[in-house]
């Protein structure tokens, strides 16, 4: 009943199926994003309050009971149960999910208990969404990266061996000159659409 990770032959630490973890992150991101945008656009924070409580409950089960009983992990397992598992180490996930639980506690205090509206809870929620998005879409676990800083030897069994920062990349993983130009222009255009108006206000002295 209680535990953190699963014992799989051939791995010397407890592991998780990365496909399930990413699916769970995507599910949580979807509902959290809808709740956040509803509150941001309409001013109605009730769906966001509900989502914060669900988020806190889900991460509480992951950390203090067993991740395989967390609702999002159950849904994630069901969605990808026909795919071959890709295993990742559980120690770095505990570190990452502890940070997620901390953010959930902060949001619970701000939004649910005190109904605070302002930049603090917006930034906290945006950080949660960003971390979920990067894990679900790119397989990048920011908390796992931090784990490597504080633990000698670093994390084991990262997706795609991403924890090994000194290994050589294959040729087809590199960007050629044209791709670098397109990437730079795309990022500039995206940045302009997101922050262009704010920059104009700053230049005109209206902020």
MINUTOR-532266 format. One record per residue (C-alpha): residue in one letter; x, y, z; residue number from 1. Coordinates in Angstrom, 1 decimal, padded with zeros to 4 digits. Layout:
BEGIN
A, X, Y, Z, NUM
...
***
This chain:
BEGIN
X, 000.0, 000.0, 000.0, 1
X, 002.7, 002.5, 001.0, 2
X, 005.8, 003.0, -001.1, 3
X, 007.5, 005.2, -003.6, 4
X, 008.3, 003.7, -007.0, 5
X, 008.3, 000.1, -008.2, 6
X, 011.1, -002.5, -008.2, 7
X, 011.9, -003.7, -011.7, 8
X, 014.5, -006.3, -012.5, 9
X, 017.7, -004.8, -013.9, 10
X, 017.4, -001.5, -012.0, 11
X, 019.2, -000.9, -008.7, 12
X, 016.8, 001.8, -007.5, 13
X, 013.0, 002.0, -007.5, 14
X, 011.6, 003.4, -010.7, 15
X, 008.6, 004.9, -012.4, 16
X, 007.3, 004.4, -015.9, 17
X, 008.2, 007.8, -017.5, 18
X, 005.3, 007.4, -020.0, 19
X, 002.8, 007.3, -017.1, 20
X, 004.5, 010.3, -015.3, 21
X, 004.4, 012.4, -018.4, 22
X, 000.8, 011.4, -019.1, 23
X, -000.2, 012.4, -015.6, 24
X, 001.6, 015.7, -015.9, 25
X, -000.3, 016.4, -019.1, 26
X, -003.6, 015.6, -017.5, 27
X, -003.0, 017.9, -014.5, 28
X, -001.7, 020.6, -016.8, 29
X, -004.8, 020.5, -019.0, 30
X, -007.3, 021.0, -016.1, 31
X, -005.0, 023.4, -014.2, 32
X, -004.6, 025.6, -017.4, 33
X, -008.4, 025.7, -018.0, 34
X, -009.0, 026.6, -014.3, 35
X, -006.3, 029.3, -014.4, 36
X, -007.5, 030.9, -017.7, 37
X, -011.1, 030.8, -016.4, 38
X, -010.1, 032.8, -013.3, 39
X, -007.8, 035.1, -015.3, 40
X, -010.4, 036.0, -017.9, 41
X, -013.6, 036.0, -016.0, 42
X, -012.5, 036.7, -012.4, 43
X, -014.2, 033.6, -011.1, 44
X, -011.7, 031.8, -009.0, 45
X, -014.0, 028.9, -007.9, 46
X, -012.8, 026.4, -010.5, 47
X, -009.2, 027.4, -009.7, 48
X, -009.8, 026.8, -006.0, 49
X, -011.2, 023.4, -006.8, 50
X, -008.2, 022.6, -009.0, 51
X, -005.7, 023.7, -006.3, 52
X, -007.4, 021.4, -003.8, 53
X, -007.3, 018.5, -006.3, 54
X, -003.7, 019.3, -007.1, 55
X, -002.7, 019.3, -003.4, 56
X, -004.6, 016.1, -002.7, 57
X, -003.0, 014.4, -005.7, 58
X, 000.6, 015.3, -004.7, 59
X, -000.1, 014.4, -001.1, 60
X, -001.0, 010.9, -002.2, 61
X, 002.1, 010.8, -004.4, 62
X, 004.5, 011.7, -001.6, 63
X, 003.0, 010.3, 001.6, 64
X, 001.0, 007.3, 000.5, 65
X, 002.0, 005.8, -002.9, 66
X, 002.1, 007.5, -006.3, 67
X, 000.3, 004.7, -008.0, 68
X, -002.8, 005.6, -006.1, 69
X, -002.8, 009.3, -007.1, 70
X, -005.8, 010.0, -009.4, 71
X, -003.6, 011.6, -012.1, 72
X, -001.1, 008.7, -012.1, 73
X, -004.0, 006.2, -012.3, 74
X, -005.4, 008.1, -015.3, 75
X, -001.9, 008.3, -016.8, 76
X, -001.3, 004.6, -016.5, 77
X, -004.7, 003.8, -018.1, 78
X, -004.0, 006.1, -021.0, 79
X, -000.6, 004.6, -021.9, 80
X, -001.0, 001.0, -020.7, 81
X, -000.5, -000.3, -024.3, 82
X, 002.9, 001.4, -024.6, 83
X, 006.3, -000.2, -023.7, 84
X, 007.4, 001.3, -020.4, 85
X, 010.4, 003.6, -020.2, 86
X, 011.7, 003.6, -016.6, 87
X, 013.2, 006.5, -014.7, 88
X, 014.6, 006.6, -011.2, 89
X, 012.2, 007.4, -008.4, 90
X, 014.6, 009.4, -006.1, 91
X, 014.7, 012.4, -008.4, 92
X, 011.0, 012.3, -008.8, 93
X, 010.5, 012.5, -005.1, 94
X, 012.6, 015.7, -005.1, 95
X, 010.6, 017.2, -008.0, 96
X, 007.2, 016.3, -006.6, 97
X, 008.1, 017.7, -003.2, 98
X, 008.7, 021.0, -004.9, 99
X, 005.3, 020.6, -006.6, 100
X, 003.7, 019.9, -003.3, 101
X, 005.2, 023.0, -001.8, 102
X, 003.8, 025.1, -004.6, 103
X, 000.4, 023.5, -004.1, 104
X, 000.5, 024.4, -000.4, 105
X, 001.4, 028.0, -001.3, 106
X, -001.5, 028.2, -003.7, 107
X, -003.9, 026.6, -001.2, 108
X, -003.0, 029.2, 001.4, 109
X, -003.2, 032.1, -001.1, 110
X, -006.2, 031.2, -003.2, 111
X, -008.4, 028.8, -001.2, 112
X, -007.8, 030.0, 002.4, 113
X, -007.4, 033.7, 001.9, 114
X, -008.9, 034.3, -001.6, 115
X, -005.8, 036.5, -002.5, 116
X, -005.7, 037.8, -006.0, 117
X, -002.5, 039.3, -007.3, 118
X, 000.9, 038.8, -008.9, 119
X, 002.1, 036.3, -006.3, 120
X, -000.5, 033.7, -006.9, 121
X, -000.4, 034.3, -010.7, 122
X, 003.3, 033.8, -010.8, 123
X, 003.1, 030.7, -008.5, 124
X, 000.4, 029.2, -010.7, 125
X, 002.3, 030.1, -013.9, 126
X, 005.4, 028.3, -012.5, 127
X, 003.3, 025.2, -011.7, 128
X, 001.9, 025.2, -015.3, 129
X, 005.3, 025.8, -016.8, 130
X, 006.9, 022.8, -014.9, 131
X, 004.0, 020.6, -015.8, 132
X, 004.1, 021.7, -019.5, 133
X, 007.9, 021.0, -019.8, 134
X, 007.6, 017.6, -018.2, 135
X, 004.5, 016.5, -020.3, 136
X, 005.6, 017.9, -023.6, 137
X, 009.4, 017.8, -023.6, 138
X, 010.1, 015.2, -020.9, 139
X, 012.2, 017.8, -019.0, 140
X, 011.9, 017.5, -015.2, 141
X, 013.2, 020.7, -013.7, 142
X, 013.2, 019.3, -010.2, 143
X, 015.2, 016.3, -011.4, 144
X, 017.9, 018.7, -012.7, 145
X, 018.1, 020.4, -009.3, 146
X, 018.4, 017.0, -007.7, 147
X, 021.7, 016.5, -009.5, 148
X, 023.1, 019.7, -007.8, 149
X, 022.5, 018.4, -004.3, 150
X, 023.2, 014.7, -004.7, 151
X, 026.6, 013.3, -005.4, 152
X, 026.6, 011.0, -008.4, 153
X, 023.4, 012.6, -009.7, 154
X, 020.2, 011.0, -010.7, 155
X, 020.0, 007.5, -012.3, 156
X, 017.8, 006.4, -015.2, 157
X, 016.7, 009.8, -016.7, 158
X, 014.6, 009.8, -019.8, 159
X, 016.7, 009.5, -022.9, 160
X, 019.8, 009.7, -020.6, 161
X, 019.2, 013.4, -020.3, 162
X, 021.0, 013.5, -016.9, 163
X, 024.3, 012.8, -018.7, 164
X, 025.2, 016.3, -019.8, 165
X, 028.7, 015.4, -021.1, 166
X, 027.8, 012.7, -023.6, 167
X, 028.2, 013.4, -027.3, 168
X, 025.0, 014.2, -029.3, 169
X, 024.3, 012.4, -032.5, 170
X, 024.6, 014.4, -035.7, 171
X, 020.8, 014.4, -036.3, 172
X, 020.3, 016.0, -032.9, 173
X, 022.2, 019.2, -033.8, 174
X, 020.8, 022.2, -035.5, 175
X, 022.2, 023.3, -038.8, 176
X, 022.7, 027.0, -039.7, 177
X, 019.3, 027.4, -041.4, 178
X, 017.5, 025.8, -038.4, 179
X, 019.3, 028.1, -036.0, 180
X, 018.2, 031.1, -037.9, 181
X, 014.6, 029.9, -038.0, 182
X, 014.7, 029.1, -034.3, 183
X, 016.1, 032.6, -033.5, 184
X, 013.4, 034.3, -035.5, 185
X, 010.6, 032.2, -034.1, 186
X, 011.7, 032.9, -030.5, 187
X, 012.0, 036.6, -031.3, 188
X, 008.5, 036.7, -032.8, 189
X, 007.0, 034.7, -029.9, 190
X, 008.7, 037.0, -027.4, 191
X, 007.4, 040.1, -029.2, 192
X, 003.8, 038.8, -029.2, 193
X, 004.0, 038.0, -025.5, 194
X, 005.9, 041.0, -024.2, 195
X, 005.7, 043.5, -027.1, 196
X, 003.0, 045.7, -025.5, 197
X, 004.7, 045.7, -022.1, 198
X, 008.0, 046.8, -023.7, 199
X, 006.1, 049.6, -025.6, 200
X, 004.5, 050.9, -022.4, 201
X, 007.9, 050.9, -020.7, 202
X, 009.6, 052.8, -023.6, 203
X, 006.8, 055.3, -023.6, 204
X, 007.1, 055.8, -019.9, 205
X, 003.6, 054.6, -019.1, 206
X, 004.9, 052.0, -016.6, 207
***
